[in-house]
């Protein structure tokens, strides 16, 4: 079968997100304090990926280590490849965890 996905519903979720602008509006609530030269995943990319995961039933962050290589999930998250050669198209559980645990003044995603 090669590289396949069972998450065809992700395309419908992406269309709803595009219409509602939920990911974009929610990402605007964050103030990204990270150094721009070291950023692989924009806050909106991370938020969109997490919303896609939750809407498809992937509530645990550890699911994203496998989902980051899923073609349909990448298509729905508007990222089919990493910007740098050594990066996956989507963020892994550690990167998403840093976003979710943010909220303190000293954090990068205040």
N, CA, C and O of each residue as an XYZ file, in Angstrom:
440
protein
N       0.788     -1.206      0.000
C       0.000      0.000      0.000
C       0.823      1.260      0.000
O       0.309      2.319     -0.359
N       2.095      1.191      0.392
C       2.889      2.422      0.428
C       2.439      3.345      1.543
O       1.887      2.901      2.550
N       2.676      4.608      1.358
C       2.292      5.595      2.374
C       0.821      5.917      2.216
O       0.403      6.489      1.210
N       0.033      5.544      3.226
C      -1.417      5.739      3.191
C      -1.866      6.454      4.456
O      -1.107      6.585      5.416
N      -3.106      6.913      4.441
C      -3.686      7.576      5.603
C      -5.126      7.137      5.765
O      -5.817      6.851      4.788
N      -5.565      7.087      6.999
C      -6.974      6.769      7.266
C      -7.732      8.013      7.708
O      -8.860      7.917      8.192
N      -7.115      9.179      7.542
C      -7.710     10.429      8.016
C      -8.240     11.295      6.883
O      -7.913     12.479      6.807
N      -9.048     10.727      6.009
C      -9.623     11.484      4.904
C     -10.512     12.626      5.359
O     -10.684     13.605      4.633
N     -11.078     12.513      6.552
C     -11.926     13.583      7.092
C     -11.155     14.850      7.405
O     -11.753     15.897      7.653
N      -9.839     14.766      7.396
C      -9.015     15.944      7.686
C      -9.233     17.042      6.652
O      -9.134     18.226      6.974
N      -9.527     16.660      5.423
C      -9.753     17.655      4.371
C     -11.009     18.472      4.681
O     -11.030     19.683      4.462
N     -12.042     17.824      5.182
C     -13.267     18.533      5.571
C     -13.000     19.481      6.729
O     -13.493     20.609      6.737
N     -12.220     19.028      7.711
C     -11.872     19.876      8.853
C     -11.055     21.077      8.378
O     -11.245     22.188      8.874
N     -10.147     20.864      7.421
C      -9.346     21.966      6.885
C     -10.230     23.000      6.201
O     -10.032     24.201      6.379
N     -11.203     22.542      5.420
C     -12.095     23.478      4.741
C     -12.900     24.297      5.752
O     -13.093     25.499      5.564
N     -13.364     23.658      6.807
C     -14.099     24.390      7.848
C     -13.189     25.404      8.527
O     -13.610     26.526      8.807
N     -11.935     25.015      8.794
C     -10.983     25.941      9.421
C     -10.663     27.105      8.496
O     -10.533     28.241      8.954
N     -10.535     26.838      7.203
C     -10.281     27.919      6.243
C     -11.428     28.921      6.220
O     -11.202     30.129      6.147
N     -12.649     28.422      6.282
C     -13.822     29.299      6.253
C     -13.952     30.093      7.555
O     -14.180     31.303      7.530
N     -13.806     29.405      8.689
C     -13.973     30.054      9.988
C     -12.740     30.847     10.442
O     -12.858     31.780     11.236
N     -11.576     30.477      9.944
C     -10.345     31.149     10.348
C      -9.979     30.899     11.808
O      -9.324     31.729     12.439
N     -10.400     29.756     12.340
C     -10.180     29.453     13.756
C      -8.694     29.399     14.102
O      -8.271     30.019     15.078
N      -7.906     28.678     13.334
C      -6.472     28.569     13.606
C      -5.795     29.933     13.557
O      -4.998     30.277     14.430
N      -6.118     30.690     12.541
C      -5.518     32.021     12.380
C      -5.873     32.930     13.540
O      -5.005     33.611     14.085
N      -7.152     32.946     13.924
C      -7.591     33.819     15.018
C      -7.026     33.381     16.358
O      -6.659     34.220     17.180
N      -6.951     32.082     16.587
C      -6.420     31.587     17.853
C      -4.911     31.844     17.936
O      -4.406     32.211     18.997
N      -4.196     31.655     16.837
C      -2.752     31.904     16.820
C      -2.437     33.374     17.067
O      -1.375     33.698     17.599
N      -3.340     34.261     16.691
C      -3.135     35.699     16.920
C      -3.145     36.050     18.409
O      -2.722     37.142     18.786
N      -3.614     35.153     19.243
C      -3.622     35.382     20.701
C      -2.233     35.203     21.311
O      -2.011     35.600     22.455
N      -1.294     34.612     20.567
C       0.051     34.353     21.069
C       0.995     35.473     20.633
O       0.852     36.037     19.548
N       1.943     35.776     21.484
C       3.029     36.697     21.149
C       4.289     35.842     21.056
O       4.802     35.384     22.077
N       4.778     35.629     19.871
C       5.897     34.722     19.638
C       7.219     35.423     19.931
O       7.624     36.326     19.199
N       7.883     35.012     20.992
C       9.141     35.619     21.412
C      10.363     34.839     20.935
O      11.481     35.122     21.365
N      10.164     33.869     20.060
C      11.284     33.062     19.589
C      12.138     33.839     18.588
O      11.653     34.770     17.946
N      13.394     33.459     18.458
C      14.307     34.078     17.500
C      13.897     33.643     16.092
O      13.867     32.444     15.813
N      13.583     34.581     15.204
C      13.078     34.240     13.866
C      14.011     33.348     13.046
O      13.543     32.587     12.200
N      15.295     33.429     13.279
C      16.235     32.629     12.508
C      16.225     31.150     12.848
O      16.759     30.332     12.098
N      15.617     30.804     13.975
C      15.605     29.410     14.413
C      14.224     28.774     14.343
O      14.037     27.655     14.822
N      13.272     29.456     13.766
C      11.887     28.970     13.742
C      11.656     28.087     12.523
O      11.885     28.507     11.389
N      11.206     26.874     12.765
C      10.794     25.985     11.676
C       9.273     26.010     11.539
O       8.748     25.968     10.427
N       8.576     26.079     12.653
C       7.111     26.013     12.659
C       6.549     27.309     13.253
O       6.799     27.631     14.414
N       5.794     28.038     12.446
C       5.142     29.253     12.931
C       4.064     28.874     13.937
O       3.580     27.742     13.934
N       3.689     29.812     14.796
C       2.663     29.539     15.805
C       1.370     29.094     15.131
O       0.711     28.172     15.610
N       1.003     29.730     14.036
C      -0.226     29.336     13.341
C      -0.135     27.896     12.836
O      -1.127     27.168     12.869
N       1.037     27.480     12.375
C       1.229     26.091     11.943
C       1.007     25.134     13.112
O       0.342     24.109     12.966
N       1.566     25.476     14.269
C       1.438     24.623     15.451
C      -0.008     24.545     15.926
O      -0.504     23.469     16.259
N      -0.678     25.692     15.954
C      -2.074     25.728     16.387
C      -2.949     24.931     15.423
O      -3.802     24.154     15.851
N      -2.736     25.124     14.125
C      -3.519     24.398     13.120
C      -3.303     22.888     13.259
O      -4.254     22.108     13.200
N      -2.045     22.488     13.444
C      -1.751     21.067     13.590
C      -2.441     20.493     14.822
O      -2.984     19.389     14.771
N      -2.425     21.221     15.910
C      -3.046     20.723     17.144
C      -4.562     20.661     17.014
O      -5.186     19.705     17.474
N      -5.156     21.667     16.393
C      -6.608     21.671     16.177
C      -7.004     20.509     15.274
O      -8.002     19.835     15.529
N      -6.224     20.271     14.219
C      -6.500     19.139     13.329
C      -6.436     17.829     14.101
O      -7.308     16.972     13.955
N      -5.411     17.680     14.914
C      -5.272     16.455     15.695
C      -6.430     16.233     16.643
O      -6.976     15.132     16.718
N      -6.804     17.268     17.361
C      -7.922     17.143     18.310
C      -9.233     16.840     17.593
O     -10.022     16.018     18.060
N      -9.465     17.497     16.466
C     -10.727     17.293     15.748
C     -10.830     15.899     15.131
O     -11.931     15.420     14.857
N      -9.687     15.250     14.913
C      -9.686     13.902     14.340
C      -9.533     12.817     15.398
O      -9.397     11.638     15.071
N      -9.556     13.221     16.673
C      -9.526     12.249     17.760
C      -8.148     11.931     18.307
O      -7.999     11.003     19.102
N      -7.138     12.685     17.895
C      -5.785     12.474     18.411
C      -5.542     13.446     19.553
O      -4.910     14.487     19.373
N      -6.047     13.099     20.725
C      -5.939     14.033     21.844
C      -4.594     13.997     22.535
O      -4.238     14.955     23.222
N      -3.835     12.930     22.380
C      -2.529     12.821     23.015
C      -1.448     13.399     22.103
O      -1.447     13.162     20.895
N      -0.539     14.152     22.692
C       0.537     14.744     21.900
C       1.466     13.702     21.297
O       2.054     13.936     20.241
N       1.607     12.547     21.959
C       2.522     11.539     21.419
C       2.048     10.997     20.069
O       2.849     10.428     19.329
N       0.773     11.157     19.734
C       0.270     10.756     18.413
C       0.932     11.563     17.292
O       1.053     11.089     16.163
N       1.355     12.778     17.615
C       1.899     13.671     16.587
C       3.279     13.254     16.095
O       3.714     13.717     15.041
N       3.970     12.400     16.821
C       5.249     11.918     16.305
C       5.050     11.034     15.081
O       5.921     10.982     14.212
N       3.925     10.341     14.998
C       3.601      9.566     13.793
C       2.856     10.434     12.780
O       3.104     10.332     11.579
N       1.951     11.284     13.251
C       1.154     12.128     12.357
C       1.999     13.131     11.580
O       1.595     13.577     10.506
N       3.157     13.488     12.104
C       3.984     14.493     11.435
C       4.478     14.004     10.079
O       4.972     14.799      9.279
N       4.351     12.705      9.811
C       4.762     12.131      8.525
C       3.565     11.706      7.666
O       3.759     11.172      6.574
N       2.341     11.930      8.133
C       1.125     11.547      7.425
C       0.828     12.575      6.331
O       0.707     13.766      6.618
N       0.710     12.123      5.080
C       0.513     13.041      3.953
C      -0.805     13.803      4.015
O      -0.833     15.006      3.755
N      -1.895     13.124      4.355
C      -3.200     13.797      4.432
C      -3.205     14.803      5.569
O      -3.734     15.905      5.430
N      -2.621     14.425      6.685
C      -2.545     15.329      7.828
C      -1.691     16.559      7.483
O      -2.019     17.677      7.880
N      -0.614     16.347      6.752
C       0.208     17.464      6.303
C      -0.534     18.369      5.337
O      -0.439     19.594      5.425
N      -1.275     17.767      4.414
C      -2.073     18.541      3.473
C      -3.116     19.382      4.208
O      -3.313     20.554      3.888
N      -3.770     18.788      5.176
C      -4.784     19.503      5.948
C      -4.175     20.594      6.819
O      -4.843     21.576      7.143
N      -2.923     20.428      7.196
C      -2.246     21.421      8.032
C      -1.459     22.434      7.198
O      -0.731     23.262      7.745
N      -1.607     22.365      5.874
C      -0.923     23.274      4.939
C       0.590     23.155      4.977
O       1.292     24.132      4.718
N       1.105     21.969      5.295
C       2.554     21.760      5.321
C       2.870     20.366      4.793
O       2.634     19.372      5.479
N       3.397     20.290      3.588
C       3.748     19.002      3.002
C       5.221     18.658      3.156
O       5.619     17.509      2.961
N       6.028     19.648      3.506
C       7.449     19.386      3.722
C       7.999     20.416      4.693
O       7.429     21.491      4.876
N       9.118     20.065      5.309
C       9.794     20.999      6.196
C      10.521     22.059      5.389
O      10.853     21.846      4.222
N      10.764     23.181      6.003
C      11.487     24.249      5.310
C      12.974     23.928      5.211
O      13.640     24.310      4.249
N      13.486     23.221      6.218
C      14.891     22.796      6.223
C      14.960     21.312      5.908
O      14.000     20.577      6.141
N      16.074     20.880      5.389
C      16.229     19.490      4.938
C      16.089     18.472      6.063
O      15.620     17.360      5.820
N      16.476     18.815      7.270
C      16.463     17.849      8.366
C      15.196     17.914      9.221
O      15.157     17.318     10.298
N      14.176     18.613      8.772
C      12.942     18.756      9.548
C      11.765     18.087      8.847
O      11.649     18.117      7.622
N      10.902     17.488      9.650
C       9.674     16.884      9.114
C       8.693     17.993      8.740
O       8.860     19.147      9.134
N       7.686     17.627      7.986
C       6.690     18.609      7.554
C       5.956     19.234      8.736
O       5.668     20.431      8.732
N       5.657     18.423      9.742
C       4.899     18.898     10.899
C       5.701     18.730     12.176
O       6.682     17.987     12.223
N       5.269     19.427     13.199
C       5.959     19.402     14.489
C       5.693     18.099     15.232
O       4.666     17.451     15.030
N       6.618     17.733     16.079
C       6.478     16.554     16.919
C       5.888     16.906     18.273
O       5.533     18.057     18.529
N       5.789     15.913     19.130
C       5.139     16.098     20.425
C       5.871     17.097     21.309
O       5.220     17.834     22.050
N       7.186     17.151     21.262
C       7.937     18.066     22.129
C       7.667     19.521     21.774
O       7.477     20.354     22.660
N       7.648     19.827     20.492
C       7.385     21.198     20.048
C       5.970     21.613     20.406
O       5.757     22.725     20.890
N       5.002     20.738     20.176
C       3.613     21.052     20.519
C       3.435     21.175     22.030
O       2.631     21.983     22.493
N       4.170     20.390     22.793
C       4.091     20.471     24.249
C       4.570     21.835     24.740
O       3.973     22.405     25.653
N       5.634     22.362     24.148
C       6.119     23.685     24.553
C       5.061     24.749     24.294
O       4.908     25.680     25.084
N       4.336     24.615     23.197
C       3.265     25.575     22.909
C       2.141     25.448     23.936
O       1.651     26.454     24.449
N       1.737     24.229     24.232
C       0.631     24.015     25.170
C       0.975     24.417     26.594
O       0.099     24.860     27.337
N       2.218     24.272     26.982
C       2.628     24.590     28.352
C       2.994     26.057     28.506
O       3.418     26.476     29.583
N       2.838     26.837     27.460
C       3.202     28.247     27.525
C       2.145     29.034     28.290
O       1.095     28.512     28.664
N       2.451     30.275     28.502
C       1.502     31.143     29.177
C       2.117     31.956     30.286
O       1.463     32.840     30.839
N       3.353     31.680     30.624
C       4.035     32.453     31.648
C       4.795     33.589     30.982
O       5.194     33.466     29.824
N       4.998     34.667     31.678
C       5.656     35.841     31.108
C       7.039     35.530     30.545
O       7.454     36.134     29.556
N       7.750     34.601     31.160
C       9.101     34.280     30.694
C       9.101     33.283     29.548
O      10.169     32.920     29.054
N       7.944     32.838     29.116
C       7.874     31.826     28.070
C       7.987     32.455     26.688
O       7.723     33.645     26.511
N       8.384     31.639     25.708
C       8.550     32.149     24.343
C       7.235     32.436     23.644
O       7.199     33.233     22.706
N       6.164     31.812     24.074
C       4.873     31.985     23.399
C       3.900     32.805     24.256
O       2.703     32.521     24.263
N       4.391     33.804     24.968
C       3.505     34.587     25.832
C       2.343     35.121     25.044
O       1.485     35.807     25.599
